Amino acid sequence: MKNKFKFFALSATLIFGSVLTVFSQNIEVDTWAQFRGSDGDGTSTENISESDWIQSPPELIWKKEIGSGFSELVLSGGIIYTMISEKTDSITGFEYIAAFDEANGDLLWRSKVDSIFIDVDGWGDGPRSTPIVDAENIFSLSANGKFSAHSIKKGDLLWQIDFVAEFGSTRPRWGFSSSPLLLDDKLIIEVGGTEERAFMAFNKENGKTLWESSKGNASYSSGVVVNIDQQEQLVFANGRKLYSFNSEGDTLWTYNMPFGNITALPVFIAPNKLFVSGVRTPGFFIVEVENNKATEFISASSMKNDYNSSVYHEGFIYGFHVAAVRCISAETGEVKWTKRGYGKGSLILVGNKLLVLSDKGKLILVDTNPEVYTEKGFVQPISGKSWTAPSFLGGKVYVRNLTEMACYKVK
């Protein structure tokens, strides 16, 4: 069990919380074009009009086998993009960036990015990171550390960087998992290179290095973009430190965290707070940032996120506390309710509803009522190892397990 708990860190790419400025990120509003959606915080401003799945369950549109991997499904322009893998024998194979038709799930193209990552603990082979797409290209990181740009039209390779060969990065036990950010036409990602190359920015057109900063190894976490005091900030948790940079790579502030090894990503609480949680830690803390200085607001043991991040809604944090869905107050940390039975799953916020995906593929509709857990029905679109958080766009929810994906129309 100890190894199992350790391994859940590999799916850090499945968790992501922030509030960001859409324009500067070059992400269109009507997309789910990066890790955790267009705003990168696991939320959608759409609404689910049918709130009773018991009487009116959502309609299954399609279901497809796609290949092994943990990357989220990103959506833009009627296309689904993700990373997959395929073995050629028991120990070799390849990882791919792939595009699928949103209407029917059919494969449009796939492009080889690297040799396959074989998990030594047997939890699941293939890519971990979630790609990010703009109007012309898609950017991805393989589990063995190759950072690539491909055309979204046919998947042609534009450039590729090997983090291990070029920057001396050490591949984490369960593979490179960080998902890239796109800010002011710069790609920013945790690299974990030698010297001062924990975090780096690259020119999205040619892959050339724009800046590098700080010391730290590659982990299972990704960065978030938040806007505090009318200033966009890139926030990363690495080791036992929380870092904030501007888009030029200047350090705005750092904070010595009371614990390290964070997998779940910071959740932004407007206008100036950040919630940070870990599973094998005392729990969580919230920092308040003023004048580029972070100080502790509260800390408690009532929420311990593992490999999927929480969401914030109207004063409350909703997330997985180890292996139970939980709601806590963002002001006091008080537990409002707890629901067990869904394993170490994931969730997203759509309007005022939670879409909860169990780690065995059950999709549950839940009210965002802090006073009582209220379930509105469920469907079972997939089964087996379902560690990847759902994606939502245009009234449809997209889910993935280790080897399959499915689409449901929910309104």
C-alpha positions in Angstrom: 0.0 0.0 0.0 2.9 2.3 0.7 4.1 2.1 -2.9 0.6 2.6 -4.1 0.3 5.8 -2.2 3.6 7.0 -3.5 2.7 6.3 -7.0 -0.4 8.4 -7.0 1.9 11.3 -7.3 2.5 10.5 -11.0 -0.9 11.9 -11.9 0.0 15.5 -10.8 -0.8 16.3 -14.3 -4.4 15.6 -13.6 -4.7 18.4 -11.1 -4.5 22.2 -11.8 -6.1 25.2 -10.1 -5.7 28.9 -11.0 -7.4 32.1 -12.2 -5.7 33.7 -15.2 -6.2 36.2 -17.9 -7.4 34.4 -21.0 -6.0 37.0 -23.4 -2.5 36.9 -22.2 -2.5 33.1 -22.1 -3.5 33.0 -25.8 -6.3 30.6 -24.8 -9.8 31.1 -26.4 -12.8 31.1 -24.0 -14.7 28.5 -25.9 -12.1 25.8 -25.5 -10.8 23.4 -22.8 -7.4 23.8 -24.4 -5.1 23.2 -21.6 -4.7 21.3 -18.3 -7.9 21.9 -16.3 -9.7 24.0 -18.9 -9.5 27.4 -20.5 -9.0 29.1 -17.1 -6.8 26.4 -15.8 -8.8 26.0 -12.6 -10.9 22.9 -13.3 -14.1 25.0 -13.8 -16.5 25.8 -16.6 -18.9 28.8 -16.7 -21.4 26.6 -18.6 -24.4 25.3 -16.8 -25.9 21.8 -16.6 -29.6 22.4 -17.2 -30.7 18.8 -16.4 -30.0 18.4 -12.7 -31.6 15.0 -12.2 -29.6 12.2 -13.8 -31.8 9.6 -12.0 -34.8 10.5 -14.1 -33.0 11.9 -17.2 -29.5 10.4 -17.4 -27.0 11.9 -19.9 -26.7 10.4 -23.3 -23.6 8.4 -24.3 -22.3 9.8 -27.6 -19.4 7.5 -28.2 -16.6 5.5 -26.5 -13.2 4.6 -28.0 -10.0 2.7 -27.2 -7.1 5.1 -27.6 -4.0 3.7 -26.0 -2.3 3.9 -22.6 -1.7 7.2 -20.8 -2.9 9.6 -18.1 -3.0 12.9 -20.0 -6.2 15.0 -19.9 -8.4 15.5 -23.0 -8.0 19.0 -24.3 -10.6 20.4 -26.6 -10.4 23.1 -29.3 -12.1 23.8 -32.7 -14.1 20.5 -32.7 -10.9 18.5 -32.0 -9.8 16.4 -29.0 -6.1 16.4 -28.3 -4.3 14.2 -25.9 -1.2 12.0 -25.4 -1.3 8.2 -25.8 1.1 5.3 -26.1 1.4 2.0 -27.9 3.6 -0.9 -27.1 5.5 -2.8 -29.8 6.4 -5.6 -27.4 6.3 -6.1 -23.6 9.1 -3.6 -22.9 9.2 -1.1 -25.9 6.9 1.1 -27.8 6.2 4.8 -28.4 4.3 7.8 -27.1 2.2 10.0 -29.4 0.5 13.3 -29.5 -2.9 12.5 -31.1 -6.0 14.3 -32.4 -9.5 12.9 -32.5 -12.8 14.1 -34.0 -14.9 15.5 -31.2 -18.2 14.4 -32.9 -17.4 10.7 -33.0 -14.0 10.1 -31.3 -12.4 8.9 -34.5 -8.6 9.3 -34.8 -7.6 12.2 -37.1 -3.8 11.9 -36.8 -1.1 10.9 -34.4 2.6 11.9 -34.3 5.4 10.0 -32.5 7.0 12.1 -29.8 9.2 9.6 -27.8 9.8 6.1 -26.8 7.3 4.8 -24.3 7.7 5.2 -20.6 7.4 1.8 -18.9 6.3 2.2 -15.3 8.5 0.0 -13.1 5.7 -0.4 -10.5 3.1 -1.5 -13.0 0.6 1.3 -12.4 0.4 2.3 -16.0 2.6 3.0 -19.0 2.8 6.0 -21.2 2.6 9.8 -20.9 1.5 11.7 -17.8 1.6 15.4 -18.8 -1.3 17.2 -20.5 -0.6 19.2 -23.7 -1.6 22.8 -24.3 -3.0 24.0 -27.7 -3.1 27.5 -29.3 -4.6 28.6 -32.6 -1.9 26.8 -34.7 0.2 24.4 -32.6 0.1 22.0 -29.7 2.9 21.6 -27.1 3.5 18.4 -25.1 5.9 16.8 -22.7 6.7 13.0 -22.9 7.1 11.0 -19.7 10.8 10.6 -20.7 11.3 14.4 -20.9 11.0 15.4 -24.5 9.2 18.7 -24.9 7.7 19.1 -28.4 5.7 21.4 -30.7 3.5 20.0 -33.4 1.1 21.6 -35.9 -2.5 21.0 -35.0 -3.5 20.5 -38.7 -1.6 17.3 -39.4 0.7 16.8 -36.4 3.9 17.8 -38.1 6.8 18.2 -35.7 8.1 21.8 -35.5 10.7 21.5 -32.7 11.7 19.2 -29.8 13.9 19.6 -26.7 15.2 16.8 -24.6 15.2 17.9 -21.0 17.6 15.2 -19.8 20.2 15.6 -22.6 20.1 19.4 -22.8 19.5 20.5 -19.3 20.6 17.6 -17.1 17.2 16.9 -15.7 16.6 13.7 -13.8 13.5 11.8 -14.8 11.3 11.2 -11.7 10.5 7.6 -10.8 7.1 7.8 -12.4 8.0 10.0 -15.3 8.0 13.6 -16.2 4.5 14.9 -15.4 4.5 18.7 -15.5 2.0 20.3 -17.9 3.1 23.5 -19.8 1.7 27.0 -19.4 1.4 29.5 -22.2 1.7 33.2 -21.1 2.6 36.1 -23.3 3.6 33.7 -26.1 6.0 32.0 -23.8 5.9 28.4 -22.8 6.7 28.0 -19.1 7.2 24.6 -17.5 9.0 22.9 -14.6 12.2 21.4 -16.1 14.2 20.3 -13.0 17.5 20.9 -14.8 20.9 21.4 -13.2 22.2 24.7 -12.0 19.4 27.4 -12.0 17.0 25.5 -14.3 14.2 24.2 -12.2 11.7 26.4 -14.2 12.2 27.6 -17.8 10.5 29.6 -20.4 10.7 28.8 -24.2 9.8 30.7 -27.3 6.8 28.9 -28.6 7.8 29.4 -32.3 11.2 27.8 -32.2 11.8 26.3 -28.7 14.7 28.6 -27.8 15.3 29.3 -24.1 14.0 32.7 -23.0 14.7 32.4 -19.2 15.6 30.0 -16.5 15.3 30.2 -12.8 15.8 28.5 -9.4 17.2 25.2 -8.2 15.0 22.1 -7.9 14.4 18.7 -9.3 11.6 17.7 -11.6 8.5 16.7 -9.6 5.0 15.6 -10.3 3.5 19.1 -10.1 2.7 21.9 -12.6 2.5 25.6 -12.5 -0.5 27.8 -12.2 -1.2 31.4 -13.5 -3.0 33.7 -11.1 -3.7 37.4 -11.1 -3.0 39.3 -7.9 -2.9 43.0 -7.6 -3.5 43.3 -11.4 -0.3 41.4 -11.9 -0.1 38.0 -13.6 2.0 35.6 -11.6 3.3 32.1 -12.4 3.2 30.0 -9.2 5.0 26.7 -8.7 5.4 24.4 -5.7 8.7 22.6 -5.8 10.5 20.9 -2.9 9.4 22.8 0.2 9.1 26.2 -1.4 6.3 28.1 -3.2 7.6 30.3 -6.0 6.1 33.2 -7.9 7.5 34.7 -11.1 6.3 37.2 -13.7 6.3 36.3 -17.4 9.9 37.6 -17.7 11.2 35.2 -15.1 11.7 37.7 -12.3 11.0 36.3 -8.9 8.1 38.2 -7.3 8.0 36.3 -4.0 8.8 32.9 -2.4 7.3 31.2 0.6 8.8 28.4 2.7 6.1 25.8 2.9 5.6 23.8 6.2 5.7 20.6 4.1 6.9 19.5 0.7 6.3 16.9 -2.0 3.2 18.7 -3.3 1.4 16.9 -6.1 -1.9 18.7 -6.2 -1.7 22.2 -7.5 -2.4 25.4 -5.7 -6.0 26.6 -5.9 -6.4 30.4 -6.3 -8.9 32.1 -4.1 -9.6 35.6 -5.4 -8.4 38.2 -4.8 -5.1 37.2 -3.2 -5.0 33.7 -1.6 -3.6 30.3 -2.5 -4.7 27.0 -1.2 -1.9 24.3 -1.1 -2.5 20.7 0.0 -0.7 17.3 0.0 -1.8 13.8 1.0 1.2 12.6 3.0 1.4 15.9 4.9 -0.2 17.6 7.8 -3.0 18.7 5.4 -3.2 22.1 3.8 -2.4 25.7 4.2 -3.7 29.0 2.7 -1.3 31.9 2.1 -2.4 35.5 1.6 -0.3 37.6 -0.8 0.1 41.3 -0.3 2.7 43.5 -1.9 4.5 40.5 -3.2 4.8 38.9 0.3 3.1 35.6 1.2 2.0 34.9 4.8 0.0 32.1 6.2 -3.8 32.7 6.5 -4.8 29.4 7.9 -3.6 25.7 8.1 -5.5 22.6 9.0 -5.6 18.8 8.4 -9.2 18.7 7.0 -8.2 18.4 3.3 -5.3 16.2 2.0 -5.2 16.3 -1.8 -3.3 13.5 -3.5 -3.0 13.4 -7.2 -6.1 15.4 -8.2 -6.7 19.1 -7.3 -9.6 20.7 -5.6 -11.8 23.5 -6.9 -13.0 26.7 -5.1 -16.6 27.9 -5.2 -18.3 30.6 -3.2 -16.2 30.4 -0.1 -15.7 26.6 0.0 -13.1 24.1 -1.2 -14.4 20.9 -2.9 -11.9 18.1 -3.4 -10.7 14.6 -2.6 -9.5 14.3 1.0 -7.3 11.2 0.5 -10.0 8.8 -0.8 -13.2 10.7 0.1 -15.0 13.6 -1.6 -15.1 16.5 0.9 -16.2 20.1 1.3 -14.5 22.5 3.7 -14.7 26.1 4.5 -12.0 28.2 2.8 -12.1 30.6 5.8 -11.8 28.2 8.7 -11.0 24.8 7.3 -14.1 23.4 8.9 -15.4 20.1 7.4 -18.9 20.6 6.0 -19.4 17.1 4.6 -17.6 14.0 3.5 -18.6 11.3 1.0 -16.7 8.0 0.8 -16.9 5.3 -1.8 -15.3 6.8 -4.9 -11.7 6.0 -4.2 -9.0 8.6 -5.1 -11.0 10.2 -7.9 -11.2 13.7 -9.4 -13.7 16.4 -9.9 -14.5 19.6 -11.9 -16.9 22.4 -11.4 -19.5 23.2 -14.1 -21.7 26.2 -13.2 -22.9 25.3 -9.7 -22.6 21.5 -10.1 -19.7 19.2 -9.4 -18.8 16.4 -11.9 -17.1 13.8 -9.8 -15.2 10.9 -11.5 -14.4 7.9 -9.2 -11.1 6.1 -9.7 -13.1 3.3 -11.2 -14.9 5.4 -13.9 -18.2 6.2 -12.3 -19.3 9.8 -13.1 -21.5 11.5 -10.5 -23.5 14.7 -10.5 -23.3 16.5 -7.2 -24.7 19.8 -5.9 -22.3 22.5 -4.6 -24.3 22.7 -1.4 -21.9 23.1 1.6 -24.5 22.1 4.1 -25.2 18.6 2.8 -23.8 16.2 0.2 -26.5 15.9 -2.5 -26.0 13.4 -5.3 -28.2 13.9 -8.4 -27.4 10.6 -10.1 -24.6 8.9 -11.9 -23.5 7.0 -15.1 -20.7 4.5 -15.6 -19.0 5.6 -18.9 -15.7 3.8 -18.3 -14.2 1.3 -15.8 -10.9 0.4 -14.5 -8.1 2.8 -13.6 -9.6 6.2 -14.1 -7.1 8.7 -12.6 -7.6 11.5 -15.2 -9.9 14.4 -14.4 -12.9 15.0 -16.8 -13.0 17.8 -19.4 -16.1 19.8 -20.3 -17.1 21.9 -23.3 -20.3 22.6 -25.2 -22.6 20.7 -22.9 -20.5 17.5 -23.2 -18.3 15.8 -20.7 -15.3 13.9 -21.8 -13.7 11.2 -19.6 -10.7 8.9 -19.8 -9.3 5.9 -18.1 -5.9 4.4 -18.7 -6.8 3.2 -22.3 -10.2 4.5 -23.3 -12.2 7.7 -23.6 -15.9 8.5 -23.7 -18.2 11.4 -24.4 -21.6 12.2 -22.8 -24.1 14.9 -23.7 -25.3 16.3 -20.4 -27.6 19.1 -21.5 
